[in-house]
Amino acid sequence: MPRTTFTREEIQSFAQLSPFELKDKFIQIAQAAQADKPGQKEKSQTQMLNAGRGNPNWVATGPREAFYALGYFSLAESRRVWTADNLGGMPELAGSAARFDTFVRRHPDLPGIELLQNCVEYAVERFGFDKDAFVHELTDSTIGDNYPVPDRILAHTEQIVRGYVHDEMFDKRPPAGNLSLFATEGGTAAMCYIFDSLMKNGILKKGDKIALMVPVFTPYIEIPELDTYEFEVVHVHASLFAETGVREWRYPEEEVAKLADPSVKLVCVVNPSNPPSLALSQRVTDQITSIVATQNPNLLLVTDDVYGTFVEGFRSLAADLPRNTLLVYSYSKHYGCTGHRLGVIGLADDNVIDEMIANLPQPEKDRLSKRYGTLTLEPERIRFIDRLVADSRQVALNHTAGLSLPQQVQMALFSLFDMLEEGQAYKRKIRAIVRQRLDLLLEGAQMKIADDPKRAGYYIELDLLAEAERVHGKDFAAFLEKNYEPVDPLFRLAEQTSVVLLNGGGFDGPEWSVRVSLANLDDLDYLKIGHHLRAIFNDYAEEWKTSRA
């Protein structure tokens, strides 16, 4: 294949973009290249393989169907109170459980009704709910006729989601004490709220030192650089190799030791990682736990555990370091519901953030009392988890804060589905899907990765420079570095094969690495992507051999 038509200077300029903005450029390149072929535009566009974004191409149908069945019951409850053409009333609490049971018996053929019934019965049994109160919360929230009360998260929904977190994020071994939750508009909103409230409450200050465990999801790199924060960032690199040319994507002891510096106020980690897609090893978890216990007791951790369900026996840092950790979870990837915007922040009731706020200098306390003074006569007693809620609505709109109630109902049904055998079977299925796609990609690319039982496999990051050294030696790797920009292979892929991948360097990974999402294309597409990637790699090898000759 020929070289890309873009000059090295043009490639250098585009490489300054965020990986997700650069992805859009690759899509444009791929589409333009296909459009240049007369009569091929429609056919070729269907062949464009965009593995640049992690939106999965599967959806969990069962819990959605249960939600729609609940919608019919909720409307029946509304019309029971008040019926006038298209006008209904607010569902009533008294007797709602008995009416639900009657509705289930009368509509056995309604899609989703059986799963809905199983979810309700399981919740009542496991969490000891009053059935009238629980069914009323479901129906009234599905109708969406009230503001969220409590605004942080609905009472029954919080218990259900906490149970889900205990099962899936804590490996059914939760730490002692209560975990409070805040339902958010996806993990994206959770990230924004956390950084904002830590600043608003004086826990973090502009210019403070924070750490990132890299490679990491790009917004964690870009947010600290904003003029709002201008944090000094320490990078903890996953730089171990399994063998020459084969990265482990693991953190050496000396890298993790950077967190022992008491001037490091906070560390952000995506666990399992994005893009390498590996859960933290027990060795690293133990080292961080030891650092907090002995050297940096006020170190705050933000752990983004969205891919945790893809690893057998996954256990979050929030389970081992509950007092120091803000947990972020999103339902988007597991359930194929990125459009629903379902996320949650978890914080143990016994936590160092509330202690740090209580120990602030008096002028800072006075400032915060004024900030939150309209919410209560004792603003100093507002917990950080509730300050997050208030700050999410600029405090003044706290009375209308909270995630949309139908969204919270769907979140509860997703969680309950997971607790049933049907949900566990679904989990095994989606894990198998990404593993199969990873195997096909590697088969096509003829590349080797480290065997790791903690691999989620939702993404894969492949280091082309390491592969160059593994296959042809250091001279070939040096040739690539001297003659090409690290993103040159991605321009070639887009222009010559209509394959769109992201640059691993944009995630603070090795500059010559590429990130492949294993979630959003058909299985055999990954075999094709692997073949194209190997062909591009071989082209570089031929150019190197020619230059030597």
C-alpha positions in Angstrom: 0.0 0.0 0.0 1.2 3.6 -0.6 1.9 6.1 2.1 -0.8 8.4 3.3 -1.4 11.5 1.2 -1.1 13.7 4.3 2.2 15.4 4.9 4.1 14.8 8.2 3.4 18.4 9.1 -0.3 18.0 8.6 -0.3 14.8 10.7 1.6 16.6 13.5 -1.0 19.3 13.6 -3.9 16.9 13.8 -2.2 14.8 16.5 -2.7 17.7 18.9 -6.4 17.0 19.0 -8.1 14.9 21.6 -8.4 11.3 20.5 -12.2 11.6 20.2 -11.9 14.7 18.0 -9.1 13.0 16.0 -11.5 10.1 15.5 -14.0 12.4 13.8 -11.1 13.4 11.4 -10.4 9.7 10.6 -14.1 9.2 9.9 -14.0 12.1 7.4 -10.9 10.8 5.8 -12.4 7.3 5.4 -15.6 8.7 4.0 -13.8 11.0 1.6 -11.5 8.2 0.3 -14.5 6.0 -0.4 -16.5 8.8 -2.0 -13.7 9.2 -4.5 -14.5 5.8 -6.0 -17.4 6.3 -8.5 -20.4 4.1 -7.9 -19.0 2.8 -4.6 -20.0 5.4 -2.1 -23.0 3.6 -0.6 -21.4 0.2 -0.5 -18.1 1.4 0.8 -19.6 3.5 3.6 -21.3 0.4 5.0 -17.8 -1.2 5.0 -16.2 1.5 7.2 -15.1 -0.1 10.4 -15.2 2.4 13.2 -13.7 0.8 16.3 -12.9 4.1 17.8 -15.8 4.5 20.3 -16.9 2.2 23.1 -20.6 2.3 22.6 -21.6 -1.4 22.6 -23.7 -2.9 19.9 -25.6 -5.1 22.3 -28.6 -4.1 24.5 -30.2 -5.8 27.5 -33.7 -6.4 26.2 -35.2 -8.2 29.3 -35.0 -5.3 31.8 -36.2 -2.8 29.2 -39.2 -5.0 28.4 -39.9 -5.2 32.2 -39.8 -1.3 32.3 -42.3 -1.1 29.4 -44.6 -3.5 31.1 -44.4 -1.4 34.3 -45.3 1.6 32.1 -48.7 0.0 31.3 -49.4 -0.8 34.9 -48.4 2.7 35.9 -50.8 4.2 33.4 -53.6 2.0 34.7 -52.8 3.3 38.2 -53.0 6.9 36.9 -56.3 6.3 35.1 -57.8 4.6 38.1 -57.5 7.8 40.0 -58.8 10.2 37.4 -59.9 9.5 33.8 -60.9 12.2 31.4 -59.9 11.6 27.8 -56.1 11.9 27.9 -56.0 13.1 31.5 -55.1 10.9 34.4 -54.2 11.4 38.1 -51.4 10.6 40.5 -51.0 6.9 41.4 -52.1 6.1 45.0 -50.0 4.3 47.5 -52.6 2.4 49.5 -53.3 -1.1 48.0 -50.8 -0.6 45.1 -49.2 -4.0 45.8 -52.5 -5.9 45.6 -53.4 -4.0 42.4 -50.0 -4.9 40.9 -50.5 -8.6 41.6 -54.0 -8.4 40.0 -52.6 -6.7 37.0 -49.9 -9.4 36.6 -52.6 -12.1 36.8 -54.8 -10.4 34.2 -52.0 -9.8 31.7 -49.9 -13.0 31.6 -49.1 -12.4 27.9 -47.8 -8.8 28.3 -44.1 -8.8 27.2 -41.9 -8.3 30.2 -44.5 -8.9 32.9 -43.0 -12.1 34.2 -39.5 -10.5 34.6 -41.1 -7.4 36.2 -42.9 -9.6 38.7 -39.7 -11.6 39.5 -37.8 -8.3 40.0 -40.5 -6.9 42.4 -40.7 -10.2 44.4 -36.9 -10.5 44.6 -36.5 -6.9 45.9 -39.2 -7.3 48.5 -37.6 -10.5 49.7 -33.9 -9.4 49.7 -34.3 -5.9 51.0 -37.4 -6.3 53.2 -39.4 -3.6 51.4 -43.0 -2.8 52.3 -44.5 -3.9 49.0 -47.1 -1.1 48.8 -44.4 1.5 49.3 -42.0 -0.1 46.7 -44.6 -0.6 44.0 -45.9 2.9 44.5 -42.3 4.3 44.1 -42.0 2.3 40.9 -45.3 3.4 39.4 -45.2 7.1 40.5 -41.6 7.4 39.3 -42.4 5.7 36.0 -45.2 8.2 35.5 -42.7 11.0 36.4 -45.3 13.3 38.0 -43.1 14.4 41.0 -39.7 15.9 41.6 -37.1 13.4 42.8 -37.6 12.9 46.6 -35.0 12.4 48.1 -33.2 14.4 45.4 -30.0 12.4 45.8 -31.6 9.1 44.9 -35.0 7.4 45.6 -35.1 5.5 48.8 -35.9 2.0 47.5 -33.7 2.5 44.4 -30.7 3.4 46.6 -31.0 0.1 48.5 -31.3 -1.8 45.2 -28.3 -0.1 43.5 -26.3 -0.5 46.7 -27.0 -4.2 46.5 -25.9 -4.2 42.9 -22.6 -2.4 43.8 -22.1 -4.9 46.6 -22.6 -7.8 44.3 -20.7 -6.6 41.2 -18.2 -4.0 42.4 -17.4 -5.5 45.8 -17.5 -9.2 44.8 -20.3 -9.7 47.4 -17.8 -8.8 50.2 -18.8 -5.2 51.1 -16.8 -3.3 53.7 -18.4 -2.5 57.1 -20.5 0.7 57.2 -23.1 2.2 54.9 -22.5 3.4 51.3 -24.5 6.4 50.3 -25.3 6.9 46.6 -26.0 9.8 44.3 -27.8 8.9 41.0 -26.3 11.0 38.1 -26.7 11.5 34.4 -24.1 8.9 33.5 -20.5 8.5 34.6 -19.7 11.7 32.7 -21.8 13.9 35.0 -20.4 12.0 38.0 -16.8 13.0 37.0 -17.8 16.7 36.5 -19.7 16.9 39.8 -16.8 15.3 41.8 -14.1 17.7 40.5 -16.4 20.7 40.9 -17.5 19.9 44.5 -14.0 19.1 45.7 -13.0 22.5 44.5 -16.0 24.3 45.8 -15.5 22.8 49.3 -11.8 23.6 49.5 -10.6 20.0 49.4 -8.8 20.7 46.2 -7.3 24.0 45.2 -6.1 25.4 41.9 -2.6 24.2 41.2 -2.8 21.2 43.7 -0.9 18.0 42.9 -3.0 15.1 41.7 -2.1 11.7 40.2 -3.4 9.8 37.2 -2.9 6.1 36.7 -2.2 6.0 33.0 -3.1 5.1 30.3 -6.5 6.5 31.2 -9.8 7.7 29.7 -9.0 11.0 28.1 -11.3 13.3 30.1 -9.3 12.5 33.2 -6.3 13.9 31.4 -8.0 17.0 29.9 -10.1 18.1 32.9 -7.1 18.8 35.2 -5.5 21.0 32.5 -8.5 23.4 32.4 -8.0 26.9 33.7 -10.5 26.1 36.4 -8.1 23.6 38.0 -4.6 23.8 36.5 -3.5 20.9 38.6 0.0 19.6 38.8 -0.3 16.1 37.4 1.8 13.1 38.4 1.6 10.2 36.1 1.7 6.6 37.4 2.6 4.6 34.3 1.7 1.1 33.5 5.1 0.3 32.1 5.8 -3.3 32.8 6.6 -5.8 30.0 5.8 -9.5 30.1 8.6 -10.1 27.6 10.4 -8.1 24.9 7.8 -6.4 22.9 4.8 -7.6 24.9 3.4 -5.1 27.4 1.7 -6.2 30.6 0.0 -2.8 31.1 0.8 -3.2 34.8 2.1 -0.7 37.3 5.6 -1.2 38.7 6.1 -0.8 42.4 8.2 2.3 42.0 5.4 4.0 39.9 2.7 3.3 42.5 5.1 4.6 45.2 4.6 8.1 43.7 1.3 8.1 45.6 3.1 8.1 49.0 4.0 11.8 48.5 1.7 13.6 50.9 1.5 16.5 48.5 -0.4 14.3 46.1 -4.0 15.1 47.2 -6.0 12.8 44.8 -5.5 9.9 42.4 -7.8 9.0 39.5 -8.0 5.5 38.3 -10.2 3.7 35.7 -10.5 0.2 37.0 -10.5 -2.0 34.8 -8.4 0.4 32.8 -9.4 2.2 29.6 -7.8 1.5 27.1 -5.7 -1.5 28.3 -8.9 -3.0 29.9 -7.3 -4.7 32.9 -8.4 -4.7 36.5 -5.8 -3.7 39.1 -3.8 -6.5 40.4 -4.0 -7.5 44.1 -0.3 -6.4 44.4 -1.1 -2.9 43.4 -4.3 -2.7 45.5 -2.3 -3.9 48.5 0.4 -1.3 47.9 -2.1 1.6 47.6 -3.8 0.4 50.8 -0.5 0.3 52.6 0.4 3.8 51.3 -2.9 5.2 52.7 -2.5 3.4 56.0 1.1 4.6 56.6 2.3 7.5 54.4 -0.6 9.4 52.8 -3.7 8.9 55.0 -5.7 11.8 53.4 -5.1 10.6 49.8 -8.4 10.7 47.9 -9.2 8.1 45.3 -11.7 8.5 42.4 -12.2 5.0 40.9 -14.2 4.7 37.7 -15.4 1.1 37.7 -17.7 1.1 34.7 -16.0 -2.1 33.2 -15.9 -4.0 36.4 -18.6 -6.4 35.4 -16.4 -7.8 32.6 -13.9 -9.3 35.1 -14.6 -12.4 37.1 -14.4 -11.7 40.8 -13.8 -7.9 40.3 -13.3 -5.9 43.5 -13.2 -2.1 43.5 -10.7 0.0 45.5 -13.8 1.4 47.2 -14.2 -2.0 48.9 -10.7 -2.0 50.3 -10.3 1.8 50.9 -13.9 2.9 51.6 -13.0 5.9 53.7 -10.8 7.5 51.0 -12.6 6.5 47.8 -15.3 8.1 45.6 -16.7 5.3 43.4 -18.1 6.1 40.0 -20.2 3.6 38.1 -22.2 3.8 34.9 -24.7 1.2 33.6 -23.9 2.3 30.0 -21.5 -0.4 28.8 -22.9 -3.5 30.6 -26.5 -2.9 29.5 -25.9 -1.1 26.2 -27.7 2.0 27.5 -25.3 5.0 26.8 -28.4 7.0 25.8 -30.1 6.4 29.1 -27.4 8.3 31.0 -27.4 6.1 34.1 -24.6 6.7 36.6 -24.0 6.7 40.3 -21.5 8.1 42.8 -20.8 6.1 45.9 -19.3 7.4 49.1 -19.0 5.6 52.5 -20.8 7.5 55.3 -17.6 7.3 57.3 -15.1 9.1 55.0 -12.1 11.4 55.1 -13.7 14.1 52.9 -16.3 15.0 55.6 -13.5 15.0 58.2 -11.4 17.3 56.0 -14.3 19.7 55.6 -14.9 19.7 59.4 -11.2 20.5 60.0 -11.0 23.4 57.5 -9.9 26.8 58.8 -12.7 29.0 60.2 -12.8 31.4 57.2 -13.3 28.5 54.9 -16.0 27.1 57.1 -17.7 30.5 57.1 -17.5 30.7 53.3 -19.1 27.2 53.0 -21.8 28.0 55.6 -22.8 31.0 53.4 -22.7 28.9 50.3 -25.1 26.2 51.7 -26.9 28.4 54.2 -30.1 28.6 52.2 -30.5 24.8 52.5 -30.5 24.3 56.2 -30.0 26.2 59.5 -26.9 23.9 60.1 -25.0 24.0 56.8 -21.9 22.7 58.4 -23.6 19.4 59.0 -24.3 18.8 55.3 -22.4 15.7 54.1 -20.2 15.9 51.1 -22.4 13.4 49.2 -25.3 15.9 49.6 -23.1 18.8 48.7 -22.5 17.1 45.4 -26.2 17.1 44.8 -26.6 20.8 45.7 -23.5 21.8 43.7 -24.9 19.9 40.7 -27.7 22.5 40.6 -25.8 25.6 41.6 -27.2 25.2 45.2 -30.1 27.6 44.5 -31.9 24.9 42.5 -31.2 22.1 44.9 -35.0 21.7 45.4 -35.3 20.5 41.8 -32.1 18.4 41.8 -31.9 14.7 41.0 -31.8 12.2 38.2 -35.0 11.8 36.1 -37.3 9.4 37.9 -38.0 7.1 35.0 -34.3 6.8 34.6 -33.9 5.8 38.2 -36.6 3.1 37.7 -34.7 1.7 34.7 -31.5 1.7 36.8 -33.3 -0.2 39.6 -34.6 -2.8 37.1 -31.2 -3.2 35.5 -29.8 -3.9 39.0 -32.5 -6.3 40.0 -32.1 -8.2 36.6 -28.5 -8.7 37.4 -29.4 -10.3 40.7 -31.5 -13.0 38.9 -30.1 -16.0 37.1 -31.2 -14.4 33.8 -29.0 -11.4 34.5 -26.0 -13.6 35.4 -26.5 -15.5 32.1 -26.6 -12.2 30.2 -23.3 -11.2 31.9 -21.6 -14.4 30.9 -22.8 -13.8 27.3 -21.4 -10.3 26.9 -18.1 -11.3 28.5 -17.9 -14.1 25.9 -18.7 -11.6 23.1 -15.7 -9.3 23.8 -13.3 -12.3 24.4 -14.3 -13.7 21.0 -13.7 -10.4 19.3 -10.3 -10.0 21.0 -9.2 -13.4 19.8 -10.3 -12.6 16.2 -8.5 -9.2 16.3 -5.3 -10.8 17.5 -5.6 -13.6 14.9 -5.8 -11.1 12.1 -3.1 -8.8 13.5 -0.7 -11.7 14.3 0.1 -9.9 17.6 0.7 -11.3 21.0 -0.6 -10.0 24.3 0.1 -10.9 27.9 -2.2 -13.6 29.4 -4.0 -12.0 32.3 -7.0 -13.3 34.2 -8.0 -9.8 35.1 -8.5 -8.7 31.5 -11.9 -7.2 30.9 -11.3 -7.2 27.1 -13.7 -4.3 26.4 -10.9 -2.5 24.7 -7.3 -3.5 23.8 -4.3 -1.2 23.4 -1.7 -2.5 21.0 1.8 -1.0 21.1 3.1 -1.0 17.4 6.5 0.2 18.4 6.9 -2.7 20.9 5.6 -5.0 18.2 8.2 -3.6 15.8 11.0 -4.4 18.2 9.5 -7.9 19.0 9.3 -8.9 15.3 12.2 -7.1 13.6 14.4 -5.7 16.4 15.4 -2.3 17.7 16.6 -1.0 14.3 13.1 -1.2 12.8 11.6 0.5 15.8 14.2 3.3 15.5 13.4 3.6 11.8 9.7 4.2 12.6 10.4 6.8 15.2 12.7 8.7 13.0 10.6 8.7 9.8 7.0 8.8 10.9 4.6 10.4 13.4 3.1 8.0 15.9 -0.4 8.5 14.5 0.8 7.8 10.9 -0.6 4.3 11.0 -4.0 5.5 11.9 -4.1 7.9 8.9 -3.1 5.0 6.7 -5.8 2.8 8.1 -8.5 5.4 7.6 -7.4 6.5 4.1 -6.5 3.1 2.7 -8.8 0.6 4.5 -11.6 2.7 6.0 -10.7 1.4 9.5 -11.0 4.0 12.3 -9.0 3.5 15.5 -7.9 5.9 18.3 -4.3 6.8 19.2 -3.2 5.4 22.5 -0.9 8.4 23.1 -4.0 10.5 23.6 -4.8 8.4 26.6 -1.3 9.0 28.0 -0.3 5.5 26.7 2.7 4.8 24.5 2.8 7.2 21.5 2.8 4.4 19.0 0.0 2.4 20.5 -3.5 2.1 19.1 -6.8 1.7 21.0 -9.4 -0.7 19.6 -12.9 -0.9 21.0 -14.1 -4.5 21.0 -17.7 -3.6 21.8 -19.2 -1.9 18.8 -18.7 -4.0 15.7 -19.6 -7.5 14.5 -17.3 -10.3 15.5 -15.7 -10.9 12.0 -15.1 -7.2 11.6 -12.3 -7.5 14.2 -10.6 -10.2 12.1 -10.7 -7.7 9.2 -9.3 -4.9 11.3 -6.5 -7.2 12.5 -5.6 -8.1 8.9 -5.6 -4.4 7.9 -3.4 -3.5 10.9 -0.9 -6.2 10.0 -0.8 -5.2 6.4 0.0 -1.6 7.4 2.7 -2.9 9.8 4.2 -5.0 7.0 4.2 -2.0 4.7 6.4 -0.2 7.2 8.7 -3.2 7.4 9.1 -3.3 3.6 9.9 0.4 3.6 12.5 -0.2 6.3 14.1 -3.1 4.3 14.2 -1.0 1.2 15.9 1.9 3.0 18.5 -0.5 4.3 19.2 -2.0 0.9 
